[in-house]
């Protein structure tokens, strides 16, 4: 007999988090709060948010930007790389790893054992078709996940992707404004 999954993420949670994502001024604080809230909602050991290093597109390395419940030793165990061509998450599909110690996709199984992580859910952070990063939920015990919860998290990470993209564009525009402000007025005359 198949165990029934229990939903953990309902409309009231979805609305509250969606509003928060849309209203936060500080992206770093948003990601820290999202990591903590996700871990608490899903009774997870911890959550980590990692973004693709866009400065070196060839490296395909994920860079840690926020977490909750995970030790510094685990977070900085070594570089985390993704194979863009062969990675389900990089193609926009959530991936659940049931057994961290015996799954060939796991780069650091020994570190997972030491950290007490049994399984992991990875959800892509995307903006339109571009994958910007990954939200990972780590579990200390085996668990069953409800498909509706995974779908809700996928939508929220897409919203996060839009916020990340907008933040990058805002930073770029600020740099242009600063550069223009440093030009002599005669050079700005025809702009």
MODELLER restraints for C-alpha pairs under 7 A, 6 or more apart:
rsr = mdl.restraints
at = mdl.atoms
rsr.add(forms.Gaussian(group=physical.xy_distance, feature=features.Distance(at['CA:5:A'], at['CA:144:A']), mean=5.79, stdev=0.5))
rsr.add(forms.Gaussian(group=physical.xy_distance, feature=features.Distance(at['CA:5:A'], at['CA:145:A']), mean=6.11, stdev=0.5))
rsr.add(forms.Gaussian(group=physical.xy_distance, feature=features.Distance(at['CA:5:A'], at['CA:146:A']), mean=5.39, stdev=0.5))
rsr.add(forms.Gaussian(group=physical.xy_distance, feature=features.Distance(at['CA:6:A'], at['CA:146:A']), mean=6.40, stdev=0.5))
rsr.add(forms.Gaussian(group=physical.xy_distance, feature=features.Distance(at['CA:7:A'], at['CA:146:A']), mean=5.74, stdev=0.5))
rsr.add(forms.Gaussian(group=physical.xy_distance, feature=features.Distance(at['CA:7:A'], at['CA:149:A']), mean=6.40, stdev=0.5))
rsr.add(forms.Gaussian(group=physical.xy_distance, feature=features.Distance(at['CA:8:A'], at['CA:41:A']), mean=6.48, stdev=0.5))
rsr.add(forms.Gaussian(group=physical.xy_distance, feature=features.Distance(at['CA:8:A'], at['CA:42:A']), mean=6.21, stdev=0.5))
rsr.add(forms.Gaussian(group=physical.xy_distance, feature=features.Distance(at['CA:8:A'], at['CA:149:A']), mean=6.84, stdev=0.5))
rsr.add(forms.Gaussian(group=physical.xy_distance, feature=features.Distance(at['CA:9:A'], at['CA:149:A']), mean=5.68, stdev=0.5))
rsr.add(forms.Gaussian(group=physical.xy_distance, feature=features.Distance(at['CA:18:A'], at['CA:156:A']), mean=6.80, stdev=0.5))
rsr.add(forms.Gaussian(group=physical.xy_distance, feature=features.Distance(at['CA:21:A'], at['CA:30:A']), mean=6.79, stdev=0.5))
rsr.add(forms.Gaussian(group=physical.xy_distance, feature=features.Distance(at['CA:21:A'], at['CA:160:A']), mean=6.62, stdev=0.5))
rsr.add(forms.Gaussian(group=physical.xy_distance, feature=features.Distance(at['CA:24:A'], at['CA:30:A']), mean=6.14, stdev=0.5))
rsr.add(forms.Gaussian(group=physical.xy_distance, feature=features.Distance(at['CA:31:A'], at['CA:66:A']), mean=5.90, stdev=0.5))
rsr.add(forms.Gaussian(group=physical.xy_distance, feature=features.Distance(at['CA:32:A'], at['CA:66:A']), mean=5.27, stdev=0.5))
rsr.add(forms.Gaussian(group=physical.xy_distance, feature=features.Distance(at['CA:32:A'], at['CA:67:A']), mean=6.16, stdev=0.5))
rsr.add(forms.Gaussian(group=physical.xy_distance, feature=features.Distance(at['CA:35:A'], at['CA:47:A']), mean=5.32, stdev=0.5))
rsr.add(forms.Gaussian(group=physical.xy_distance, feature=features.Distance(at['CA:35:A'], at['CA:48:A']), mean=6.44, stdev=0.5))
rsr.add(forms.Gaussian(group=physical.xy_distance, feature=features.Distance(at['CA:35:A'], at['CA:66:A']), mean=6.87, stdev=0.5))
rsr.add(forms.Gaussian(group=physical.xy_distance, feature=features.Distance(at['CA:35:A'], at['CA:67:A']), mean=5.55, stdev=0.5))
rsr.add(forms.Gaussian(group=physical.xy_distance, feature=features.Distance(at['CA:35:A'], at['CA:68:A']), mean=5.63, stdev=0.5))
rsr.add(forms.Gaussian(group=physical.xy_distance, feature=features.Distance(at['CA:36:A'], at['CA:68:A']), mean=5.20, stdev=0.5))
rsr.add(forms.Gaussian(group=physical.xy_distance, feature=features.Distance(at['CA:39:A'], at['CA:45:A']), mean=6.71, stdev=0.5))
rsr.add(forms.Gaussian(group=physical.xy_distance, feature=features.Distance(at['CA:39:A'], at['CA:46:A']), mean=5.31, stdev=0.5))
rsr.add(forms.Gaussian(group=physical.xy_distance, feature=features.Distance(at['CA:39:A'], at['CA:47:A']), mean=5.71, stdev=0.5))
rsr.add(forms.Gaussian(group=physical.xy_distance, feature=features.Distance(at['CA:39:A'], at['CA:137:A']), mean=7.00, stdev=0.5))
rsr.add(forms.Gaussian(group=physical.xy_distance, feature=features.Distance(at['CA:44:A'], at['CA:137:A']), mean=6.65, stdev=0.5))
rsr.add(forms.Gaussian(group=physical.xy_distance, feature=features.Distance(at['CA:44:A'], at['CA:138:A']), mean=5.90, stdev=0.5))
rsr.add(forms.Gaussian(group=physical.xy_distance, feature=features.Distance(at['CA:44:A'], at['CA:139:A']), mean=4.92, stdev=0.5))
rsr.add(forms.Gaussian(group=physical.xy_distance, feature=features.Distance(at['CA:45:A'], at['CA:69:A']), mean=5.92, stdev=0.5))
rsr.add(forms.Gaussian(group=physical.xy_distance, feature=features.Distance(at['CA:45:A'], at['CA:138:A']), mean=5.56, stdev=0.5))
rsr.add(forms.Gaussian(group=physical.xy_distance, feature=features.Distance(at['CA:45:A'], at['CA:139:A']), mean=5.04, stdev=0.5))
rsr.add(forms.Gaussian(group=physical.xy_distance, feature=features.Distance(at['CA:45:A'], at['CA:140:A']), mean=5.60, stdev=0.5))
rsr.add(forms.Gaussian(group=physical.xy_distance, feature=features.Distance(at['CA:46:A'], at['CA:68:A']), mean=5.27, stdev=0.5))
rsr.add(forms.Gaussian(group=physical.xy_distance, feature=features.Distance(at['CA:46:A'], at['CA:69:A']), mean=4.17, stdev=0.5))
rsr.add(forms.Gaussian(group=physical.xy_distance, feature=features.Distance(at['CA:46:A'], at['CA:70:A']), mean=5.36, stdev=0.5))
rsr.add(forms.Gaussian(group=physical.xy_distance, feature=features.Distance(at['CA:46:A'], at['CA:137:A']), mean=6.07, stdev=0.5))
rsr.add(forms.Gaussian(group=physical.xy_distance, feature=features.Distance(at['CA:46:A'], at['CA:138:A']), mean=5.24, stdev=0.5))
rsr.add(forms.Gaussian(group=physical.xy_distance, feature=features.Distance(at['CA:47:A'], at['CA:67:A']), mean=5.38, stdev=0.5))
rsr.add(forms.Gaussian(group=physical.xy_distance, feature=features.Distance(at['CA:47:A'], at['CA:68:A']), mean=5.31, stdev=0.5))
rsr.add(forms.Gaussian(group=physical.xy_distance, feature=features.Distance(at['CA:47:A'], at['CA:69:A']), mean=6.65, stdev=0.5))
rsr.add(forms.Gaussian(group=physical.xy_distance, feature=features.Distance(at['CA:47:A'], at['CA:136:A']), mean=5.53, stdev=0.5))
rsr.add(forms.Gaussian(group=physical.xy_distance, feature=features.Distance(at['CA:47:A'], at['CA:137:A']), mean=4.53, stdev=0.5))
rsr.add(forms.Gaussian(group=physical.xy_distance, feature=features.Distance(at['CA:47:A'], at['CA:138:A']), mean=5.96, stdev=0.5))
rsr.add(forms.Gaussian(group=physical.xy_distance, feature=features.Distance(at['CA:48:A'], at['CA:66:A']), mean=5.88, stdev=0.5))
rsr.add(forms.Gaussian(group=physical.xy_distance, feature=features.Distance(at['CA:48:A'], at['CA:67:A']), mean=4.21, stdev=0.5))
rsr.add(forms.Gaussian(group=physical.xy_distance, feature=features.Distance(at['CA:48:A'], at['CA:68:A']), mean=6.59, stdev=0.5))
rsr.add(forms.Gaussian(group=physical.xy_distance, feature=features.Distance(at['CA:48:A'], at['CA:135:A']), mean=5.92, stdev=0.5))
rsr.add(forms.Gaussian(group=physical.xy_distance, feature=features.Distance(at['CA:48:A'], at['CA:136:A']), mean=5.19, stdev=0.5))
rsr.add(forms.Gaussian(group=physical.xy_distance, feature=features.Distance(at['CA:48:A'], at['CA:137:A']), mean=6.67, stdev=0.5))
rsr.add(forms.Gaussian(group=physical.xy_distance, feature=features.Distance(at['CA:49:A'], at['CA:64:A']), mean=6.13, stdev=0.5))
rsr.add(forms.Gaussian(group=physical.xy_distance, feature=features.Distance(at['CA:49:A'], at['CA:65:A']), mean=5.82, stdev=0.5))
rsr.add(forms.Gaussian(group=physical.xy_distance, feature=features.Distance(at['CA:49:A'], at['CA:66:A']), mean=5.16, stdev=0.5))
rsr.add(forms.Gaussian(group=physical.xy_distance, feature=features.Distance(at['CA:49:A'], at['CA:67:A']), mean=6.06, stdev=0.5))
rsr.add(forms.Gaussian(group=physical.xy_distance, feature=features.Distance(at['CA:49:A'], at['CA:134:A']), mean=5.94, stdev=0.5))
rsr.add(forms.Gaussian(group=physical.xy_distance, feature=features.Distance(at['CA:49:A'], at['CA:135:A']), mean=4.57, stdev=0.5))
rsr.add(forms.Gaussian(group=physical.xy_distance, feature=features.Distance(at['CA:49:A'], at['CA:136:A']), mean=6.32, stdev=0.5))
rsr.add(forms.Gaussian(group=physical.xy_distance, feature=features.Distance(at['CA:50:A'], at['CA:62:A']), mean=5.58, stdev=0.5))
rsr.add(forms.Gaussian(group=physical.xy_distance, feature=features.Distance(at['CA:50:A'], at['CA:63:A']), mean=5.11, stdev=0.5))
rsr.add(forms.Gaussian(group=physical.xy_distance, feature=features.Distance(at['CA:50:A'], at['CA:64:A']), mean=4.35, stdev=0.5))
rsr.add(forms.Gaussian(group=physical.xy_distance, feature=features.Distance(at['CA:50:A'], at['CA:65:A']), mean=5.53, stdev=0.5))
rsr.add(forms.Gaussian(group=physical.xy_distance, feature=features.Distance(at['CA:50:A'], at['CA:133:A']), mean=5.45, stdev=0.5))
rsr.add(forms.Gaussian(group=physical.xy_distance, feature=features.Distance(at['CA:50:A'], at['CA:134:A']), mean=5.33, stdev=0.5))
rsr.add(forms.Gaussian(group=physical.xy_distance, feature=features.Distance(at['CA:50:A'], at['CA:135:A']), mean=6.47, stdev=0.5))
rsr.add(forms.Gaussian(group=physical.xy_distance, feature=features.Distance(at['CA:51:A'], at['CA:62:A']), mean=5.27, stdev=0.5))
rsr.add(forms.Gaussian(group=physical.xy_distance, feature=features.Distance(at['CA:51:A'], at['CA:63:A']), mean=5.23, stdev=0.5))
rsr.add(forms.Gaussian(group=physical.xy_distance, feature=features.Distance(at['CA:51:A'], at['CA:64:A']), mean=6.59, stdev=0.5))
rsr.add(forms.Gaussian(group=physical.xy_distance, feature=features.Distance(at['CA:51:A'], at['CA:65:A']), mean=6.96, stdev=0.5))
rsr.add(forms.Gaussian(group=physical.xy_distance, feature=features.Distance(at['CA:51:A'], at['CA:132:A']), mean=5.68, stdev=0.5))
rsr.add(forms.Gaussian(group=physical.xy_distance, feature=features.Distance(at['CA:51:A'], at['CA:133:A']), mean=3.82, stdev=0.5))
rsr.add(forms.Gaussian(group=physical.xy_distance, feature=features.Distance(at['CA:51:A'], at['CA:134:A']), mean=6.29, stdev=0.5))
rsr.add(forms.Gaussian(group=physical.xy_distance, feature=features.Distance(at['CA:52:A'], at['CA:60:A']), mean=6.53, stdev=0.5))
rsr.add(forms.Gaussian(group=physical.xy_distance, feature=features.Distance(at['CA:52:A'], at['CA:61:A']), mean=5.79, stdev=0.5))
rsr.add(forms.Gaussian(group=physical.xy_distance, feature=features.Distance(at['CA:52:A'], at['CA:62:A']), mean=4.51, stdev=0.5))
rsr.add(forms.Gaussian(group=physical.xy_distance, feature=features.Distance(at['CA:52:A'], at['CA:63:A']), mean=6.13, stdev=0.5))
rsr.add(forms.Gaussian(group=physical.xy_distance, feature=features.Distance(at['CA:52:A'], at['CA:132:A']), mean=5.63, stdev=0.5))
rsr.add(forms.Gaussian(group=physical.xy_distance, feature=features.Distance(at['CA:52:A'], at['CA:133:A']), mean=5.11, stdev=0.5))
rsr.add(forms.Gaussian(group=physical.xy_distance, feature=features.Distance(at['CA:53:A'], at['CA:60:A']), mean=6.77, stdev=0.5))
rsr.add(forms.Gaussian(group=physical.xy_distance, feature=features.Distance(at['CA:53:A'], at['CA:61:A']), mean=5.68, stdev=0.5))
rsr.add(forms.Gaussian(group=physical.xy_distance, feature=features.Distance(at['CA:53:A'], at['CA:62:A']), mean=5.92, stdev=0.5))
rsr.add(forms.Gaussian(group=physical.xy_distance, feature=features.Distance(at['CA:53:A'], at['CA:63:A']), mean=6.16, stdev=0.5))
rsr.add(forms.Gaussian(group=physical.xy_distance, feature=features.Distance(at['CA:60:A'], at['CA:81:A']), mean=5.61, stdev=0.5))
rsr.add(forms.Gaussian(group=physical.xy_distance, feature=features.Distance(at['CA:60:A'], at['CA:82:A']), mean=5.61, stdev=0.5))
rsr.add(forms.Gaussian(group=physical.xy_distance, feature=features.Distance(at['CA:60:A'], at['CA:83:A']), mean=6.85, stdev=0.5))
rsr.add(forms.Gaussian(group=physical.xy_distance, feature=features.Distance(at['CA:60:A'], at['CA:84:A']), mean=7.00, stdev=0.5))
rsr.add(forms.Gaussian(group=physical.xy_distance, feature=features.Distance(at['CA:61:A'], at['CA:79:A']), mean=6.91, stdev=0.5))
rsr.add(forms.Gaussian(group=physical.xy_distance, feature=features.Distance(at['CA:61:A'], at['CA:80:A']), mean=5.72, stdev=0.5))
rsr.add(forms.Gaussian(group=physical.xy_distance, feature=features.Distance(at['CA:61:A'], at['CA:81:A']), mean=4.35, stdev=0.5))
rsr.add(forms.Gaussian(group=physical.xy_distance, feature=features.Distance(at['CA:61:A'], at['CA:82:A']), mean=6.35, stdev=0.5))
rsr.add(forms.Gaussian(group=physical.xy_distance, feature=features.Distance(at['CA:62:A'], at['CA:80:A']), mean=5.48, stdev=0.5))
rsr.add(forms.Gaussian(group=physical.xy_distance, feature=features.Distance(at['CA:62:A'], at['CA:81:A']), mean=5.96, stdev=0.5))
rsr.add(forms.Gaussian(group=physical.xy_distance, feature=features.Distance(at['CA:74:A'], at['CA:111:A']), mean=6.37, stdev=0.5))
rsr.add(forms.Gaussian(group=physical.xy_distance, feature=features.Distance(at['CA:74:A'], at['CA:115:A']), mean=6.65, stdev=0.5))
rsr.add(forms.Gaussian(group=physical.xy_distance, feature=features.Distance(at['CA:84:A'], at['CA:90:A']), mean=5.69, stdev=0.5))
rsr.add(forms.Gaussian(group=physical.xy_distance, feature=features.Distance(at['CA:88:A'], at['CA:95:A']), mean=6.82, stdev=0.5))
rsr.add(forms.Gaussian(group=physical.xy_distance, feature=features.Distance(at['CA:89:A'], at['CA:95:A']), mean=6.27, stdev=0.5))
rsr.add(forms.Gaussian(group=physical.xy_distance, feature=features.Distance(at['CA:89:A'], at['CA:122:A']), mean=6.92, stdev=0.5))
rsr.add(forms.Gaussian(group=physical.xy_distance, feature=features.Distance(at['CA:89:A'], at['CA:123:A']), mean=6.45, stdev=0.5))
rsr.add(forms.Gaussian(group=physical.xy_distance, feature=features.Distance(at['CA:89:A'], at['CA:124:A']), mean=5.42, stdev=0.5))
rsr.add(forms.Gaussian(group=physical.xy_distance, feature=features.Distance(at['CA:90:A'], at['CA:124:A']), mean=6.74, stdev=0.5))
rsr.add(forms.Gaussian(group=physical.xy_distance, feature=features.Distance(at['CA:90:A'], at['CA:131:A']), mean=6.07, stdev=0.5))
rsr.add(forms.Gaussian(group=physical.xy_distance, feature=features.Distance(at['CA:92:A'], at['CA:124:A']), mean=5.71, stdev=0.5))
rsr.add(forms.Gaussian(group=physical.xy_distance, feature=features.Distance(at['CA:93:A'], at['CA:124:A']), mean=6.82, stdev=0.5))
rsr.add(forms.Gaussian(group=physical.xy_distance, feature=features.Distance(at['CA:94:A'], at['CA:122:A']), mean=5.62, stdev=0.5))
rsr.add(forms.Gaussian(group=physical.xy_distance, feature=features.Distance(at['CA:94:A'], at['CA:123:A']), mean=4.50, stdev=0.5))
rsr.add(forms.Gaussian(group=physical.xy_distance, feature=features.Distance(at['CA:94:A'], at['CA:124:A']), mean=6.40, stdev=0.5))
rsr.add(forms.Gaussian(group=physical.xy_distance, feature=features.Distance(at['CA:95:A'], at['CA:121:A']), mean=5.76, stdev=0.5))
rsr.add(forms.Gaussian(group=physical.xy_distance, feature=features.Distance(at['CA:95:A'], at['CA:122:A']), mean=5.17, stdev=0.5))
rsr.add(forms.Gaussian(group=physical.xy_distance, feature=features.Distance(at['CA:95:A'], at['CA:123:A']), mean=6.61, stdev=0.5))
rsr.add(forms.Gaussian(group=physical.xy_distance, feature=features.Distance(at['CA:96:A'], at['CA:120:A']), mean=5.81, stdev=0.5))
rsr.add(forms.Gaussian(group=physical.xy_distance, feature=features.Distance(at['CA:96:A'], at['CA:121:A']), mean=4.39, stdev=0.5))
rsr.add(forms.Gaussian(group=physical.xy_distance, feature=features.Distance(at['CA:96:A'], at['CA:122:A']), mean=6.34, stdev=0.5))
rsr.add(forms.Gaussian(group=physical.xy_distance, feature=features.Distance(at['CA:97:A'], at['CA:119:A']), mean=5.45, stdev=0.5))
rsr.add(forms.Gaussian(group=physical.xy_distance, feature=features.Distance(at['CA:97:A'], at['CA:120:A']), mean=5.15, stdev=0.5))
rsr.add(forms.Gaussian(group=physical.xy_distance, feature=features.Distance(at['CA:97:A'], at['CA:121:A']), mean=6.28, stdev=0.5))
rsr.add(forms.Gaussian(group=physical.xy_distance, feature=features.Distance(at['CA:98:A'], at['CA:119:A']), mean=4.71, stdev=0.5))
rsr.add(forms.Gaussian(group=physical.xy_distance, feature=features.Distance(at['CA:98:A'], at['CA:120:A']), mean=6.67, stdev=0.5))
rsr.add(forms.Gaussian(group=physical.xy_distance, feature=features.Distance(at['CA:99:A'], at['CA:118:A']), mean=5.72, stdev=0.5))
rsr.add(forms.Gaussian(group=physical.xy_distance, feature=features.Distance(at['CA:99:A'], at['CA:119:A']), mean=5.25, stdev=0.5))
rsr.add(forms.Gaussian(group=physical.xy_distance, feature=features.Distance(at['CA:100:A'], at['CA:106:A']), mean=6.34, stdev=0.5))
rsr.add(forms.Gaussian(group=physical.xy_distance, feature=features.Distance(at['CA:100:A'], at['CA:109:A']), mean=5.97, stdev=0.5))
rsr.add(forms.Gaussian(group=physical.xy_distance, feature=features.Distance(at['CA:100:A'], at['CA:112:A']), mean=6.67, stdev=0.5))
rsr.add(forms.Gaussian(group=physical.xy_distance, feature=features.Distance(at['CA:100:A'], at['CA:118:A']), mean=5.50, stdev=0.5))
rsr.add(forms.Gaussian(group=physical.xy_distance, feature=features.Distance(at['CA:100:A'], at['CA:119:A']), mean=5.35, stdev=0.5))
rsr.add(forms.Gaussian(group=physical.xy_distance, feature=features.Distance(at['CA:101:A'], at['CA:109:A']), mean=4.92, stdev=0.5))
rsr.add(forms.Gaussian(group=physical.xy_distance, feature=features.Distance(at['CA:101:A'], at['CA:113:A']), mean=6.88, stdev=0.5))
rsr.add(forms.Gaussian(group=physical.xy_distance, feature=features.Distance(at['CA:116:A'], at['CA:140:A']), mean=5.73, stdev=0.5))
rsr.add(forms.Gaussian(group=physical.xy_distance, feature=features.Distance(at['CA:117:A'], at['CA:138:A']), mean=6.20, stdev=0.5))
rsr.add(forms.Gaussian(group=physical.xy_distance, feature=features.Distance(at['CA:117:A'], at['CA:139:A']), mean=5.63, stdev=0.5))
rsr.add(forms.Gaussian(group=physical.xy_distance, feature=features.Distance(at['CA:117:A'], at['CA:140:A']), mean=4.67, stdev=0.5))
rsr.add(forms.Gaussian(group=physical.xy_distance, feature=features.Distance(at['CA:118:A'], at['CA:139:A']), mean=5.83, stdev=0.5))
rsr.add(forms.Gaussian(group=physical.xy_distance, feature=features.Distance(at['CA:118:A'], at['CA:140:A']), mean=5.15, stdev=0.5))
rsr.add(forms.Gaussian(group=physical.xy_distance, feature=features.Distance(at['CA:118:A'], at['CA:141:A']), mean=5.79, stdev=0.5))
rsr.add(forms.Gaussian(group=physical.xy_distance, feature=features.Distance(at['CA:118:A'], at['CA:142:A']), mean=6.34, stdev=0.5))
rsr.add(forms.Gaussian(group=physical.xy_distance, feature=features.Distance(at['CA:119:A'], at['CA:138:A']), mean=6.06, stdev=0.5))
rsr.add(forms.Gaussian(group=physical.xy_distance, feature=features.Distance(at['CA:119:A'], at['CA:139:A']), mean=5.23, stdev=0.5))
rsr.add(forms.Gaussian(group=physical.xy_distance, feature=features.Distance(at['CA:119:A'], at['CA:140:A']), mean=6.96, stdev=0.5))
rsr.add(forms.Gaussian(group=physical.xy_distance, feature=features.Distance(at['CA:119:A'], at['CA:142:A']), mean=6.38, stdev=0.5))
rsr.add(forms.Gaussian(group=physical.xy_distance, feature=features.Distance(at['CA:120:A'], at['CA:136:A']), mean=6.64, stdev=0.5))
rsr.add(forms.Gaussian(group=physical.xy_distance, feature=features.Distance(at['CA:120:A'], at['CA:137:A']), mean=5.52, stdev=0.5))
rsr.add(forms.Gaussian(group=physical.xy_distance, feature=features.Distance(at['CA:120:A'], at['CA:138:A']), mean=4.56, stdev=0.5))
rsr.add(forms.Gaussian(group=physical.xy_distance, feature=features.Distance(at['CA:120:A'], at['CA:139:A']), mean=6.00, stdev=0.5))
rsr.add(forms.Gaussian(group=physical.xy_distance, feature=features.Distance(at['CA:121:A'], at['CA:136:A']), mean=5.58, stdev=0.5))
rsr.add(forms.Gaussian(group=physical.xy_distance, feature=features.Distance(at['CA:121:A'], at['CA:137:A']), mean=5.11, stdev=0.5))
rsr.add(forms.Gaussian(group=physical.xy_distance, feature=features.Distance(at['CA:121:A'], at['CA:138:A']), mean=6.68, stdev=0.5))
rsr.add(forms.Gaussian(group=physical.xy_distance, feature=features.Distance(at['CA:122:A'], at['CA:134:A']), mean=6.32, stdev=0.5))
rsr.add(forms.Gaussian(group=physical.xy_distance, feature=features.Distance(at['CA:122:A'], at['CA:135:A']), mean=5.73, stdev=0.5))
rsr.add(forms.Gaussian(group=physical.xy_distance, feature=features.Distance(at['CA:122:A'], at['CA:136:A']), mean=4.44, stdev=0.5))
rsr.add(forms.Gaussian(group=physical.xy_distance, feature=features.Distance(at['CA:122:A'], at['CA:137:A']), mean=6.51, stdev=0.5))
rsr.add(forms.Gaussian(group=physical.xy_distance, feature=features.Distance(at['CA:123:A'], at['CA:134:A']), mean=5.57, stdev=0.5))
rsr.add(forms.Gaussian(group=physical.xy_distance, feature=features.Distance(at['CA:123:A'], at['CA:135:A']), mean=5.19, stdev=0.5))
rsr.add(forms.Gaussian(group=physical.xy_distance, feature=features.Distance(at['CA:123:A'], at['CA:136:A']), mean=6.38, stdev=0.5))
rsr.add(forms.Gaussian(group=physical.xy_distance, feature=features.Distance(at['CA:123:A'], at['CA:154:A']), mean=6.31, stdev=0.5))
rsr.add(forms.Gaussian(group=physical.xy_distance, feature=features.Distance(at['CA:124:A'], at['CA:131:A']), mean=6.59, stdev=0.5))
rsr.add(forms.Gaussian(group=physical.xy_distance, feature=features.Distance(at['CA:124:A'], at['CA:133:A']), mean=5.96, stdev=0.5))
rsr.add(forms.Gaussian(group=physical.xy_distance, feature=features.Distance(at['CA:124:A'], at['CA:134:A']), mean=4.53, stdev=0.5))
rsr.add(forms.Gaussian(group=physical.xy_distance, feature=features.Distance(at['CA:124:A'], at['CA:135:A']), mean=6.33, stdev=0.5))
rsr.add(forms.Gaussian(group=physical.xy_distance, feature=features.Distance(at['CA:124:A'], at['CA:157:A']), mean=6.87, stdev=0.5))
rsr.add(forms.Gaussian(group=physical.xy_distance, feature=features.Distance(at['CA:125:A'], at['CA:131:A']), mean=5.95, stdev=0.5))
rsr.add(forms.Gaussian(group=physical.xy_distance, feature=features.Distance(at['CA:125:A'], at['CA:132:A']), mean=5.50, stdev=0.5))
rsr.add(forms.Gaussian(group=physical.xy_distance, feature=features.Distance(at['CA:125:A'], at['CA:133:A']), mean=4.89, stdev=0.5))
rsr.add(forms.Gaussian(group=physical.xy_distance, feature=features.Distance(at['CA:125:A'], at['CA:134:A']), mean=5.19, stdev=0.5))
rsr.add(forms.Gaussian(group=physical.xy_distance, feature=features.Distance(at['CA:125:A'], at['CA:135:A']), mean=6.68, stdev=0.5))
rsr.add(forms.Gaussian(group=physical.xy_distance, feature=features.Distance(at['CA:125:A'], at['CA:157:A']), mean=4.88, stdev=0.5))
rsr.add(forms.Gaussian(group=physical.xy_distance, feature=features.Distance(at['CA:125:A'], at['CA:158:A']), mean=5.61, stdev=0.5))
rsr.add(forms.Gaussian(group=physical.xy_distance, feature=features.Distance(at['CA:125:A'], at['CA:160:A']), mean=6.88, stdev=0.5))
rsr.add(forms.Gaussian(group=physical.xy_distance, feature=features.Distance(at['CA:125:A'], at['CA:161:A']), mean=5.43, stdev=0.5))
rsr.add(forms.Gaussian(group=physical.xy_distance, feature=features.Distance(at['CA:126:A'], at['CA:132:A']), mean=5.27, stdev=0.5))
rsr.add(forms.Gaussian(group=physical.xy_distance, feature=features.Distance(at['CA:126:A'], at['CA:133:A']), mean=6.96, stdev=0.5))
rsr.add(forms.Gaussian(group=physical.xy_distance, feature=features.Distance(at['CA:126:A'], at['CA:157:A']), mean=6.85, stdev=0.5))
rsr.add(forms.Gaussian(group=physical.xy_distance, feature=features.Distance(at['CA:126:A'], at['CA:158:A']), mean=5.09, stdev=0.5))
rsr.add(forms.Gaussian(group=physical.xy_distance, feature=features.Distance(at['CA:126:A'], at['CA:161:A']), mean=4.86, stdev=0.5))
rsr.add(forms.Gaussian(group=physical.xy_distance, feature=features.Distance(at['CA:127:A'], at['CA:158:A']), mean=5.98, stdev=0.5))
rsr.add(forms.Gaussian(group=physical.xy_distance, feature=features.Distance(at['CA:127:A'], at['CA:161:A']), mean=4.73, stdev=0.5))
rsr.add(forms.Gaussian(group=physical.xy_distance, feature=features.Distance(at['CA:127:A'], at['CA:162:A']), mean=5.25, stdev=0.5))
rsr.add(forms.Gaussian(group=physical.xy_distance, feature=features.Distance(at['CA:132:A'], at['CA:161:A']), mean=6.69, stdev=0.5))
